[in-house]
Amino acid sequence: MTDAQKQVTSLIPEVDATAEPKKMAKKDAGKNGRNRRKSRELVVKAVYRGMLNASDLTQVFRDMMEDPEYNRADEAYFKQLLEAVTENLVELDSKLANYIDRPIAELSPVEHAILRTSGCELMFDFSIPYRVVINEGVELAKVYGGIDGHKYINGVLDKLAADVRASEVKQIRS
């Protein structure tokens, strides 16, 4: 087990570090006219809450359904993305650890939640262009992160995209 995986499993005890990473399922997310941006925002809140409280997924779903913004979100996409982040925490943090300038445990919990959410989309949902994923992460950081947190998020996600979506990034930058 790598140092990053040990840090993650110590922060979130219910994570199975031996589980295989799961790709995001292709569902009809977004077909109901609801807002994916709002879904991402709620996932970041849920991931943040789960990190601080070590809550189980069922309780997090219940809590987020009480959020006044929940009705504006794309519910199917919210559930799909939150499940994917939760099921792939170890792999996400292990990959993100390669692109950050400090131990993962020292990240701001808000920035960590944003990186996990956006990282999950970059790594497991190739139907969303990488630039859209990065932009959404940066916008979330502008609203919820520290003063220059959006710049940090942008830099980390840009490096992650160059790794996990090398051909797409190369094609766009050429």
C-alpha positions in Angstrom: 0.0 0.0 0.0 1.4 3.4 -1.0 1.7 6.3 1.5 -1.2 8.1 -0.3 -3.4 5.0 0.1 -2.5 4.7 3.8 -3.4 8.4 4.3 -6.7 7.9 2.6 -7.6 4.8 4.5 -6.8 6.4 7.8 -9.1 9.3 6.9 -11.9 7.2 5.7 -12.0 3.9 7.5 -14.8 2.2 5.4 -12.8 2.4 2.1 -11.7 -1.0 0.8 -8.2 -0.3 -0.4 -8.2 -3.6 -2.3 -11.3 -3.0 -4.3 -11.0 -2.6 -8.1 -11.7 0.9 -9.5 -15.1 1.2 -11.0 -15.9 3.2 -14.1 -18.9 5.6 -14.1 -21.9 3.9 -15.5 -23.4 5.3 -18.7 -26.9 6.4 -17.6 -29.3 8.9 -19.1 -27.9 11.7 -16.9 -28.9 15.1 -18.0 -31.9 14.1 -20.0 -34.4 15.5 -17.5 -33.4 19.1 -18.1 -31.8 19.5 -14.7 -28.5 21.1 -13.9 -25.3 19.0 -13.9 -23.4 21.9 -12.5 -25.7 21.9 -9.5 -25.2 18.1 -9.3 -21.4 18.6 -9.1 -21.8 21.2 -6.5 -23.9 18.8 -4.4 -21.4 16.0 -4.9 -18.6 18.3 -3.7 -20.7 19.1 -0.6 -21.4 15.5 0.0 -17.8 14.4 -0.4 -16.7 17.2 1.9 -19.3 16.2 4.5 -18.3 12.5 4.2 -14.6 13.4 4.7 -15.4 15.4 7.9 -18.0 13.1 9.4 -16.9 9.7 7.9 -20.6 9.3 7.0 -21.9 6.3 5.1 -23.2 6.9 1.6 -26.8 6.2 2.5 -26.8 9.0 5.1 -25.0 11.4 2.8 -27.7 10.8 0.1 -30.4 11.5 2.7 -28.7 14.7 3.9 -28.1 16.0 0.4 -31.8 15.4 -0.6 -32.7 17.9 2.2 -30.4 20.6 0.6 -32.7 23.3 -0.9 -30.7 23.2 -4.2 -31.3 19.4 -4.6 -34.4 19.9 -6.8 -32.4 22.0 -9.3 -29.8 19.2 -9.7 -29.8 16.3 -12.1 -30.6 13.6 -9.6 -29.4 10.7 -11.7 -26.1 12.4 -12.4 -25.7 13.4 -8.7 -26.1 9.8 -7.6 -23.9 8.4 -10.4 -21.0 10.8 -9.7 -21.2 10.5 -5.9 -21.2 6.7 -6.1 -18.2 6.8 -8.5 -16.2 9.1 -6.2 -17.0 7.0 -3.2 -16.1 3.7 -4.9 -12.8 5.1 -6.3 -11.5 7.1 -3.3 -8.3 5.3 -3.0 -7.4 5.4 -6.7 -8.4 9.0 -7.0 -6.3 10.1 -4.0 -3.4 8.0 -5.2 -3.5 9.6 -8.6 -4.0 13.1 -7.3 -1.1 12.7 -4.9 1.2 12.7 -8.0 0.2 16.2 -8.9 0.0 18.1 -5.6 2.8 19.9 -3.7 2.0 18.5 -0.3 0.8 15.4 1.4 -2.8 14.7 0.5 -3.8 14.9 4.2 -2.7 18.6 4.2 -5.0 19.7 1.4 -7.9 21.9 2.4 -10.9 19.7 2.8 -12.9 21.8 0.3 -10.1 21.6 -2.3 -9.7 17.9 -1.7 -13.4 17.3 -2.3 -13.3 19.4 -5.5 -10.2 17.5 -6.7 -11.9 14.1 -5.9 -15.1 15.1 -7.8 -13.4 16.6 -10.8 -10.7 13.9 -10.8 -13.4 11.2 -10.9 -15.0 12.8 -14.0 -11.6 13.1 -15.7 -10.6 9.5 -14.9 -13.9 7.7 -15.4 -16.3 9.7 -17.6 -14.8 10.3 -21.0 -18.1 11.6 -22.4 -17.3 15.0 -20.7 -14.5 17.0 -22.4 -11.6 17.5 -20.1 -11.8 21.3 -20.5 -15.4 21.2 -19.2 -14.3 19.1 -16.2 -11.5 21.5 -15.4 -13.7 24.6 -15.8 -16.4 23.1 -13.5 -13.8 22.3 -10.9 -12.3 25.9 -11.1 -15.8 27.4 -10.8 -16.5 25.3 -7.7 -13.2 26.4 -6.2 -14.0 30.1 -6.9 -17.3 29.7 -4.9 -16.2 27.4 -2.1 -12.4 27.4 -2.0 -9.8 29.7 -0.6 -8.7 33.0 -2.2 -6.5 31.5 -4.8 -7.8 27.9 -4.5 -9.1 28.0 -8.0 -5.6 28.5 -9.4 -4.4 25.5 -7.5 -7.3 23.4 -8.6 -6.7 24.4 -12.2 -3.0 23.4 -12.1 -3.7 20.0 -10.5 -6.5 19.1 -12.8 -4.6 20.3 -15.9 -1.7 17.9 -14.9 -4.1 15.1 -14.2 -5.9 15.6 -17.5 -2.5 15.5 -19.4 -1.9 12.1 -17.8 -5.3 10.3 -17.9 -6.5 11.9 -21.1 -3.2 12.3 -22.9 -4.6 11.9 -26.5 -7.5 14.3 -25.9 -5.2 16.9 -24.4 -2.6 16.5 -27.1 -5.3 16.8 -29.9 -6.7 20.0 -28.4 -3.3 21.6 -27.7 -1.9 20.8 -31.2 
